[in-house]
Amino acid sequence: MASDRLNNLTKAYTQYALWLELGQTCAALFDAAGEAQPEHLKRVVSSVDDEQADAPRLLIPAPTMPSPRPAEMPDDWIWVPSDKLTAATLVVGILKAAAKPLGMKEIVELARAHGVELNGGSVQNIGTRLASQGKIARADDGWLLRPDVPAVVLVGDHAWGPVAVFEKHEQAAFRRLCVLHVLRVHPDGLQAVQLLKSMETCAWLKQPITKDLLKMDLEALAEEQKARRNGRSSKWRVVG
């Protein structure tokens, strides 16, 4: 009967989708264990990845820049929240903006103005390291950053600059902001391979994105409860 055929077909496609999802989960477990995937499994997962890679993708606009921001900035600059900076990056940025030598107490106060708490001991250690690297000149009234030393531009509670001026984990902070932005553009969620392909088309990302980097980003966002993956569909969505 036609109704029996339709019922069986529906069940078949449901089980087929579950089988594909199980294959991806199984492949991820082999990868996590550091073992090669069986050839039959690799062919299944590869075919799923190819189908997902061919899925149509939206032209994603750049995320909205925070405000305030530098009055003039090149197109290749990114931004990172001040509380995601290393203490050294923040101190160099503070010294770059100063028109005069700064003492430790002044640096601590300026860091607080950017929403970051530093103590005198950590600032002293940073100064010693910067001096040994030839990046600052010491004077009786404080430290002065040498003019050729690259540094972030601090405006409000964000730091701005080209990708190269940020440390790796600071670059990751901007990249994760972009991951959340792309997921918001796709409210129904994206599987990891779809998310990677979408981000590869975003010229405004300004930094490389790889499968391994994205995996780390998604794990970090899940730990921070900013994104989560649906176990049944393997799609990632923004939390809230």
C-alpha positions in Angstrom: 0.0 0.0 0.0 1.1 3.6 -0.7 0.8 4.5 3.0 3.1 1.6 4.0 5.6 2.6 1.4 5.6 6.3 2.6 6.0 5.2 6.2 8.9 2.9 5.4 10.6 5.6 3.3 10.3 8.1 6.1 11.8 5.7 8.6 14.5 4.8 6.1 15.6 8.5 5.7 15.4 9.1 9.4 17.7 6.1 10.1 19.9 7.2 7.3 20.4 10.7 8.8 21.1 9.1 12.2 23.6 6.7 10.6 25.5 9.6 9.0 25.5 11.5 12.3 26.8 8.4 14.1 29.6 8.1 11.4 30.7 11.7 12.1 30.7 11.0 15.9 32.6 7.8 15.4 35.2 9.6 13.2 35.7 12.3 15.8 36.4 9.6 18.5 39.0 8.0 16.3 40.6 11.4 15.8 40.5 12.2 19.5 42.2 8.8 20.2 44.9 9.6 17.7 44.0 6.6 15.6 43.5 6.4 11.8 39.8 6.1 10.8 38.8 2.8 9.1 38.6 3.2 5.3 34.9 2.5 5.1 34.2 5.1 7.8 36.4 7.7 6.0 34.4 7.3 2.8 31.2 7.9 4.7 32.4 11.0 6.5 34.1 12.3 3.4 30.9 12.1 1.4 29.0 14.0 4.2 31.6 16.7 4.3 31.5 17.1 0.5 27.7 17.5 0.6 28.0 20.1 3.4 30.7 21.9 1.7 28.6 22.3 -1.4 25.7 23.8 0.5 24.8 27.4 -0.4 26.3 30.0 1.9 25.2 33.5 2.7 27.3 36.6 2.0 28.0 37.5 5.6 28.6 41.2 6.4 31.3 42.2 8.8 30.4 42.3 12.5 29.6 45.8 13.9 32.7 47.5 15.3 32.5 48.5 19.0 32.3 52.2 19.9 34.3 54.3 20.6 36.9 53.4 18.0 40.0 55.1 16.5 39.2 58.0 14.3 41.2 56.6 11.5 42.2 53.0 11.1 43.4 50.8 8.2 41.1 48.2 6.8 43.3 45.3 8.1 42.9 46.2 11.8 41.0 44.0 14.2 39.8 44.7 17.8 40.0 42.8 21.0 38.4 43.6 24.4 40.9 45.0 26.8 40.3 42.3 29.4 41.4 39.7 26.8 44.8 41.3 26.4 48.0 40.0 28.1 49.3 42.4 30.7 52.4 43.1 28.5 50.3 44.0 25.5 48.2 46.4 27.6 51.2 48.0 29.2 52.9 48.6 25.8 49.6 50.1 24.5 49.5 52.4 27.5 53.1 53.5 27.0 52.5 54.0 23.3 49.6 56.4 23.9 51.6 58.4 26.5 53.3 61.7 25.5 55.6 61.4 28.5 57.4 58.8 30.7 55.0 56.9 33.0 55.6 55.5 36.4 54.2 52.2 37.7 51.4 53.9 39.6 50.3 55.8 36.5 50.3 52.6 34.4 48.2 50.8 37.0 45.7 53.6 37.1 45.5 53.8 33.3 45.0 50.0 33.1 42.1 50.4 35.5 40.6 53.1 33.3 40.5 50.5 30.5 38.8 48.0 32.8 41.8 45.9 33.7 43.3 45.5 37.2 47.1 45.2 37.3 49.4 45.2 40.3 52.7 47.0 40.8 54.6 43.7 40.9 53.4 42.5 37.5 54.0 45.9 36.0 57.5 45.9 37.3 58.2 42.5 35.8 56.9 43.6 32.5 59.1 46.7 32.6 62.2 44.7 33.3 61.4 42.4 30.4 60.7 45.3 28.0 63.9 47.0 29.0 65.9 43.8 28.4 64.3 43.7 24.9 65.3 47.3 24.2 61.7 48.4 23.9 61.6 51.0 26.6 63.9 53.7 27.9 64.1 54.1 31.6 64.2 57.6 33.2 64.0 58.9 36.7 60.3 59.8 36.1 59.3 56.5 34.5 59.4 54.5 31.3 59.2 55.7 27.7 58.4 53.3 24.9 60.8 53.6 21.9 59.0 55.0 18.9 59.7 52.0 16.6 58.0 49.5 18.9 54.6 48.3 17.5 51.7 48.5 19.9 47.9 48.3 20.0 45.8 51.4 20.1 43.7 51.6 23.2 40.3 53.3 22.8 37.5 52.7 25.4 37.5 49.1 26.6 39.0 47.7 23.3 42.4 47.5 21.7 42.9 48.0 18.0 45.6 47.1 15.5 46.8 44.8 12.8 46.7 41.1 13.5 50.4 40.8 14.0 50.5 43.2 16.9 48.4 40.8 19.0 49.4 37.6 20.8 47.9 34.3 19.6 45.3 34.0 22.3 44.4 37.7 21.7 43.9 36.9 18.0 41.7 33.9 19.1 39.5 36.3 21.1 38.7 38.2 17.9 38.3 35.0 15.9 35.8 33.7 18.4 33.8 37.0 18.3 33.6 36.3 14.5 32.5 32.7 15.0 29.6 33.9 17.2 28.8 36.6 14.6 28.6 34.0 11.8 26.4 31.7 13.9 24.0 34.6 14.6 23.6 35.1 10.9 22.6 31.4 10.7 20.0 31.1 13.6 19.2 27.5 12.5 22.8 26.5 13.3 25.7 25.2 11.3 27.7 22.1 11.5 31.5 22.6 12.0 32.4 22.0 8.4 29.7 24.4 7.2 30.9 27.0 9.7 34.4 26.6 8.5 33.4 27.1 4.8 31.4 30.1 5.7 34.2 31.8 7.6 36.7 31.1 4.8 34.6 33.4 2.6 34.7 36.3 5.2 37.4 38.7 3.9 36.9 40.8 7.1 38.2 38.0 9.3 41.8 39.3 8.5 43.4 36.1 9.9 43.7 32.4 8.9 41.0 30.0 10.0 41.6 26.2 10.0 39.7 23.1 11.1 41.9 22.8 14.2 41.6 26.4 15.1 37.8 26.4 14.7 37.6 23.2 16.8 39.5 24.9 19.7 37.3 28.0 19.3 34.1 26.1 19.5 35.3 24.1 22.5 36.2 27.4 24.2 32.9 29.0 23.4 31.1 26.0 24.7 33.0 26.1 27.9 32.1 29.8 28.3 28.5 28.8 27.5 28.4 31.2 24.6 27.7 28.5 22.0 26.5 24.9 22.1 26.1 21.9 19.7 22.9 20.0 19.2 23.8 16.4 19.7 21.3 15.1 17.2 22.1 17.4 14.3 25.7 18.3 15.3 24.8 21.9 14.5 26.3 24.8 16.6 24.2 27.7 17.7 24.7 30.8 19.8 23.5 30.5 23.4 20.8 33.0 24.3 
